[in-house]
């Protein structure tokens, strides 16, 4: 908060970045301790205050914001893992009299005209821009004096082997990208400061990648092998999994919310043979499996 005040007082813009859209990532009952889950699949919805609902990140079901806990009927529900919407409300309470507070959760999808409007607004008064990592590109056109990474640990919690590298890369780039980067402040909010990948922000790029590649080598992950993701809706994905495991492949679950699985491969002839029946003309009249290859 102090760094934001100093940034605005100096006539520069501030970015608050959080890769968690919506109002909250979790609703929890303070009586029984249970998390409110999706009524359809049991997944965890992303809750929106204004719309009074939550969209499930696993199946897409829209759940009404509950008035009582579905488990114990208590009315004592609290939000956990605040999202961009609640962060924006807090910023308006603290800084609304000193700066313009703009919530831009879908900045990456904005067209040229909408972006130009933001740039023009930035030239008129100091602002706090709140959004996801996509807002980093504002540093190229506006004088950004502060980049605040909120709950930065989520960059390494995502269920993807490359999450740590991506989190490190994007935070590292915010240190130098755009105008007046030498005088820009970078603040990282973390539950475990100066641990894990955050150590490398001070130790340097080579330090991070030496350890990251060593860990991937030990786990047998790219770039020491290929990681093939197979996506397919419906009943056939379990059959593909069974066929692959029957041939000795190590099969991993795909990202949450996706009907997919991942397979470690060192060559392609054997897996081509296993998957060939699922690409036959008479296999599935609706769609064929979709393959994507990761080798970085």
Secondary structure, 3 states (H helix, E strand, C coil): CHHHHHHHHCCCEEEEECCCCCCEEEEEECCCCCECCCCCCCCCEEEECCCCEEEECCCCCEEECCCCCCCCCCCCEEEEEECHHHHHHHHHHHHCCCCEEEEECCHHHCCHHHHHHHHHHHHHCCEEEEECHHHHHHHHCCCEEEEEECCCCHHHHCCCCCHHHHHHHHHHHCCCCCCCHHHCEEEECCCCCCCHHHHHHHHCHHHHHHHHHHHHHHHCCCCCCEEEEEECCCCHHHHHHHHHHHCCCCEEECCCCCCEEEEEECCCHHHHHHHHHHHCCCCCCCCCCEEEEECC
